[in-house]
């Protein structure tokens, strides 16, 4: 049940219906994610990251994520969330 809830929440975040306020609690040994410090996030960036098995990507608060990057991430179950702060 927990996995279904997490999957639904992550999907809503990817679609822009929810905003990520803090990093989720991770299980020991789970994917720690990565911080991508770019202004514009392209599909190729997501492909490169996904090839290493990472499923969570944090981007800057003002980062622009292209539609192709969002679609690629969505198809592969990669969560992209924006950092908190001012």
Secondary structure, 3 states (H helix, E strand, C coil): CHHHHHHHHHHHHHCCCCCCCCCCCCCCCCCCCEEECCCEECHHHHHHHHCCCCCEEEECCCCEECHHHHHHHHHCCCEEEECCCC
